[in-house]
Amino acid sequence: MEQSSSVAKTKVDFNPVPLKSFNLIGDFLITIFAWLRALPNNPIYRREKGEWGQANPYYAALTRYSPLLILGIIFLGFCGGISNTSLFVGNEDLLAVYCLICIPGILIAIVSLYGTLMAPVVTAPLISMERGHGTWDILRVTPQSTRSILLAKLFGGLARLRIWPFLLGLSLLQGVVMAFSITIAGESLILWGVPLGLATFLRPWLEILFAGFVGMVASLWLTSAMTALIAAYTAVFLMKLFNSSALWSLLALALEAYQPIIWSTIGPLIIYILALLILLGLLWQRAKQLSQD
């Protein structure tokens, strides 16, 4: 009984004090780790994950169209259109390189785009629908802090997507392939193997997290679920458009910069990290305002 009560106390309180009041940064990290460890037992997280109740109607409607299948057909068709494996007949080495780099890259693009497409639809309506149903005030009287409620709903909504094991395996494979390929490419890039491999591994995760966070922030500031969805998808589309590897490569070529592959791999990652930090700050600020209302 004592152990279960301590877990319940941990799971409902994620309102960390300012970092400057900690003696060590480790104390702050331990607080976050303790909250994440107790998150699976959080009833708000479990509800948004789909353990009970019904999914929001926008998510239910979108899943009927099987976006993963549609994206798979589009991207596999695109790969088939630009690559012909018959060119590798008699050269097993080239065929192995094609299978090792091209196919996993396309698979991770499918999973990443599927997650980016679905993340806003599970996060953007979260708070807007709670307000519309009149249940937001009920959530606020629970022992959990406003920040804990928002983060539990955010991660619970993202957990509803069943892509994470596939994303982990594919992104890890792609990161290792990138690191290995860059390391053996030549002496000029040998020191960039691990950084570029790490950036390749992290980018699809950051893309999906950005889509989820932008949906939650839109839901916090906009009263209509549909308006929040439109705003979230607009932000995701603009980020995809103006933070693409192709644009970074063109910028590097225009500036005659050193190794365009570094720009096209590291540049988008930095932008996504900065965007996530801004969104996290907006979420924190809005949570503070809601807790004071």
C-alpha positions as CSV (number, residue, x, y, z in Angstrom):
1,M,0.0,0.0,0.0
2,E,2.8,2.4,0.9
3,Q,4.5,1.8,-2.4
4,S,1.4,2.3,-4.5
5,S,0.6,5.5,-2.7
6,S,4.1,6.8,-3.3
7,V,3.8,6.0,-7.0
8,A,0.4,7.8,-7.2
9,K,1.9,10.8,-5.5
10,T,4.8,10.9,-8.0
11,K,2.6,10.5,-11.0
12,V,0.4,13.5,-10.3
13,D,3.0,16.1,-9.6
14,F,5.2,17.4,-12.3
15,N,5.7,21.0,-11.4
16,P,9.4,21.3,-11.2
17,V,10.8,24.3,-9.3
18,P,13.0,26.7,-11.2
19,L,16.4,25.4,-12.2
20,K,18.3,28.0,-10.2
21,S,16.9,26.7,-7.0
22,F,18.5,23.3,-7.5
23,N,22.0,22.7,-6.1
24,L,22.7,20.4,-9.0
25,I,21.3,20.0,-12.5
26,G,21.1,16.3,-11.8
27,D,18.3,17.0,-9.3
28,F,16.2,18.5,-12.1
29,L,16.9,15.5,-14.4
30,I,16.0,13.1,-11.6
31,T,12.6,14.9,-11.2
32,I,11.9,14.5,-14.9
33,F,13.0,10.9,-14.9
34,A,10.8,10.1,-11.9
35,W,7.8,11.7,-13.7
36,L,8.4,9.8,-16.9
37,R,8.8,6.6,-15.0
38,A,5.4,7.0,-13.3
39,L,3.8,8.3,-16.5
40,P,2.4,4.8,-17.6
41,N,0.3,4.8,-14.4
42,N,-1.1,8.3,-15.0
43,P,-4.9,7.9,-15.7
44,I,-4.9,10.9,-18.0
45,Y,-2.0,9.4,-20.0
46,R,-3.7,6.0,-20.1
47,R,-7.0,7.6,-21.3
48,E,-5.4,9.5,-24.1
49,K,-3.4,6.4,-25.1
50,G,-6.7,4.6,-25.7
51,E,-6.9,2.2,-22.8
52,W,-10.5,3.3,-22.3
53,G,-12.9,5.8,-23.8
54,Q,-13.1,6.7,-27.5
55,A,-10.6,8.5,-29.7
56,N,-11.4,12.0,-30.8
57,P,-13.5,12.0,-34.0
58,Y,-10.8,13.6,-36.1
59,Y,-8.4,10.8,-35.4
60,A,-11.0,8.2,-36.0
61,A,-12.0,9.7,-39.3
62,L,-8.4,10.0,-40.5
63,T,-7.5,6.4,-39.7
64,R,-10.3,5.2,-41.9
65,Y,-8.3,6.4,-44.9
66,S,-5.3,4.2,-44.0
67,P,-2.7,6.9,-44.5
68,L,0.1,4.5,-43.9
69,L,-0.9,2.3,-46.9
70,I,-1.4,5.4,-49.1
71,L,2.0,6.8,-48.2
72,G,3.6,3.4,-48.7
73,I,2.2,3.1,-52.3
74,I,3.3,6.7,-53.1
75,F,6.8,6.4,-51.9
76,L,7.5,2.8,-53.0
77,G,6.2,3.8,-56.4
78,F,8.5,6.8,-56.4
79,C,11.5,4.7,-55.5
80,G,10.6,2.2,-58.3
81,G,10.3,5.1,-60.7
82,I,13.8,6.5,-60.1
83,S,15.6,3.2,-59.3
84,N,15.8,0.1,-61.4
85,T,17.4,-2.9,-59.7
86,S,18.0,-4.6,-63.0
87,L,20.9,-2.1,-63.4
88,F,22.6,-4.0,-60.6
89,V,22.5,-7.4,-62.3
90,G,25.9,-9.0,-62.0
91,N,27.1,-6.5,-59.4
92,E,26.0,-7.8,-56.0
93,D,27.8,-5.0,-54.2
94,L,25.8,-2.3,-55.8
95,L,22.6,-4.2,-55.1
96,A,23.6,-4.6,-51.4
97,V,24.2,-0.9,-51.2
98,Y,20.8,-0.2,-52.7
99,C,19.0,-2.5,-50.3
100,L,20.9,-1.2,-47.3
101,I,20.5,2.6,-48.0
102,C,17.6,3.2,-50.3
103,I,14.9,0.8,-49.0
104,P,15.4,1.6,-45.3
105,G,15.5,5.3,-46.1
106,I,12.2,5.0,-47.9
107,L,10.6,3.0,-45.1
108,I,11.7,5.5,-42.5
109,A,10.3,8.3,-44.7
110,I,7.0,6.5,-44.8
111,V,6.9,6.0,-41.0
112,S,8.1,9.5,-40.3
113,L,5.5,11.1,-42.6
114,Y,2.8,8.9,-41.2
115,G,3.7,10.1,-37.7
116,T,3.9,13.7,-38.8
117,L,0.5,13.4,-40.4
118,M,-1.2,11.7,-37.5
119,A,0.5,13.6,-34.6
120,P,-1.5,16.9,-34.9
121,V,-4.8,15.0,-35.2
122,V,-4.2,13.3,-31.8
123,T,-2.9,16.5,-30.0
124,A,-4.6,19.6,-31.6
125,P,-8.1,18.7,-30.5
126,L,-7.1,17.7,-26.9
127,I,-7.7,20.8,-25.0
128,S,-10.2,22.4,-27.4
129,M,-12.5,19.3,-27.1
130,E,-12.2,19.2,-23.3
131,R,-13.3,22.8,-23.2
132,G,-16.2,22.1,-25.7
133,H,-17.4,19.2,-23.6
134,G,-17.0,21.1,-20.3
135,T,-14.6,18.6,-18.8
136,W,-11.5,20.9,-18.8
137,D,-12.5,22.4,-15.4
138,I,-13.0,18.9,-14.0
139,L,-9.4,18.0,-15.0
140,R,-8.1,21.1,-13.3
141,V,-9.5,20.2,-9.9
142,T,-7.6,16.9,-9.9
143,P,-4.4,16.7,-7.7
144,Q,-2.3,17.0,-10.9
145,S,-0.7,20.3,-11.8
146,T,-1.7,22.0,-15.1
147,R,1.7,21.2,-16.6
148,S,1.4,17.5,-15.6
149,I,-2.1,17.4,-17.2
150,L,-0.9,18.9,-20.5
151,L,2.2,16.7,-20.8
152,A,0.3,13.6,-19.9
153,K,-2.3,14.3,-22.5
154,L,0.4,15.2,-25.1
155,F,2.4,12.0,-24.6
156,G,-0.7,9.9,-24.2
157,G,-2.0,11.1,-27.5
158,L,1.4,10.4,-29.2
159,A,1.5,7.0,-27.6
160,R,-1.8,6.1,-29.4
161,L,0.3,6.0,-32.6
162,R,1.7,2.5,-32.9
163,I,4.8,3.4,-34.9
164,W,7.5,3.8,-32.2
165,P,9.1,0.4,-32.3
166,F,9.3,0.6,-36.1
167,L,10.7,4.1,-35.9
168,L,13.3,3.1,-33.4
169,G,14.6,0.2,-35.5
170,L,14.5,2.0,-38.8
171,S,16.1,5.3,-37.6
172,L,18.8,3.4,-35.7
173,L,19.6,1.4,-38.8
174,Q,19.6,4.5,-41.0
175,G,21.8,6.4,-38.4
176,V,24.3,3.5,-38.3
177,V,24.5,3.3,-42.1
178,M,25.0,7.0,-42.4
179,A,27.8,7.1,-39.8
180,F,29.5,4.1,-41.3
181,S,29.2,5.5,-44.9
182,I,30.5,8.9,-44.0
183,T,33.4,7.5,-41.9
184,I,34.7,5.4,-44.8
185,A,33.9,8.1,-47.5
186,G,37.2,9.9,-47.1
187,E,39.5,11.6,-44.7
188,S,37.8,15.0,-45.1
189,L,34.6,13.6,-43.6
190,I,35.9,11.0,-41.2
191,L,35.3,13.2,-38.1
192,W,31.7,13.8,-39.2
193,G,30.6,10.2,-39.3
194,V,29.1,10.0,-35.8
195,P,27.5,13.5,-35.7
196,L,25.8,12.9,-39.1
197,G,24.7,9.5,-38.0
198,L,23.3,10.8,-34.8
199,A,21.5,13.6,-36.7
200,T,20.0,11.1,-39.1
201,F,18.8,9.0,-36.2
202,L,17.2,12.0,-34.3
203,R,15.6,13.8,-37.2
204,P,12.4,11.7,-37.7
205,W,11.8,11.7,-33.9
206,L,12.1,15.5,-33.8
207,E,9.8,15.9,-36.8
208,I,7.0,13.9,-35.2
209,L,7.5,15.6,-31.8
210,F,7.3,19.0,-33.5
211,A,4.0,18.0,-35.1
212,G,2.7,16.8,-31.7
213,F,3.9,19.8,-29.8
214,V,2.6,22.3,-32.3
215,G,-0.8,20.6,-32.2
216,M,-0.9,20.9,-28.4
217,V,0.2,24.5,-28.4
218,A,-2.5,25.3,-31.0
219,S,-5.1,23.6,-28.9
220,L,-4.1,25.7,-25.9
221,W,-4.4,29.0,-27.7
222,L,-7.4,28.3,-30.0
223,T,-10.9,27.5,-28.8
224,S,-12.0,25.5,-31.8
225,A,-10.6,22.0,-32.5
226,M,-10.9,22.5,-36.2
227,T,-9.1,25.8,-36.1
228,A,-6.4,24.2,-34.0
229,L,-6.0,21.4,-36.5
230,I,-5.7,23.8,-39.4
231,A,-3.1,25.9,-37.6
232,A,-1.1,22.8,-36.7
233,Y,-1.1,21.4,-40.2
234,T,-0.2,24.7,-41.6
235,A,2.8,25.0,-39.3
236,V,3.9,21.4,-40.1
237,F,3.6,22.0,-43.8
238,L,5.6,25.2,-43.7
239,M,8.3,23.6,-41.6
240,K,8.5,20.7,-44.0
241,L,8.7,23.1,-46.9
242,F,11.3,25.6,-45.7
243,N,13.4,23.3,-43.5
244,S,14.0,20.5,-46.1
245,S,17.4,19.0,-46.8
246,A,17.1,20.0,-50.4
247,L,16.9,23.7,-49.5
248,W,19.8,23.4,-47.1
249,S,21.8,21.7,-49.8
250,L,21.0,24.5,-52.3
251,L,22.0,27.1,-49.7
252,A,25.3,25.4,-49.1
253,L,26.0,25.2,-52.8
254,A,25.0,28.9,-53.3
255,L,27.4,29.9,-50.5
256,E,30.0,27.4,-51.7
257,A,30.1,26.0,-48.2
258,Y,32.2,23.1,-47.0
259,Q,30.5,19.7,-47.6
260,P,26.8,20.4,-48.4
261,I,25.9,17.0,-46.9
262,I,26.8,18.5,-43.5
263,W,24.5,21.4,-44.0
264,S,21.6,19.3,-45.3
265,T,21.8,16.9,-42.3
266,I,22.7,19.1,-39.4
267,G,20.8,22.3,-40.5
268,P,17.3,20.9,-40.3
269,L,18.1,19.2,-37.0
270,I,19.1,22.5,-35.4
271,I,15.9,24.2,-36.6
272,Y,13.7,21.4,-35.2
273,I,15.5,21.6,-31.8
274,L,15.1,25.4,-31.7
275,A,11.4,25.1,-32.7
276,L,10.7,22.5,-30.0
277,L,12.3,24.6,-27.4
278,I,10.1,27.6,-28.4
279,L,7.0,25.4,-28.4
280,L,7.9,24.0,-25.0
281,G,8.4,27.5,-23.6
282,L,4.9,28.5,-25.0
283,L,3.4,25.4,-23.5
284,W,5.0,26.2,-20.1
285,Q,3.8,29.8,-20.3
286,R,0.3,28.9,-21.2
287,A,0.1,26.3,-18.4
288,K,1.2,28.9,-16.0
289,Q,-1.6,31.2,-17.2
290,L,-4.2,28.5,-17.0
291,S,-3.2,27.5,-13.5
292,Q,-3.7,31.1,-12.3
293,D,-7.1,31.6,-13.9
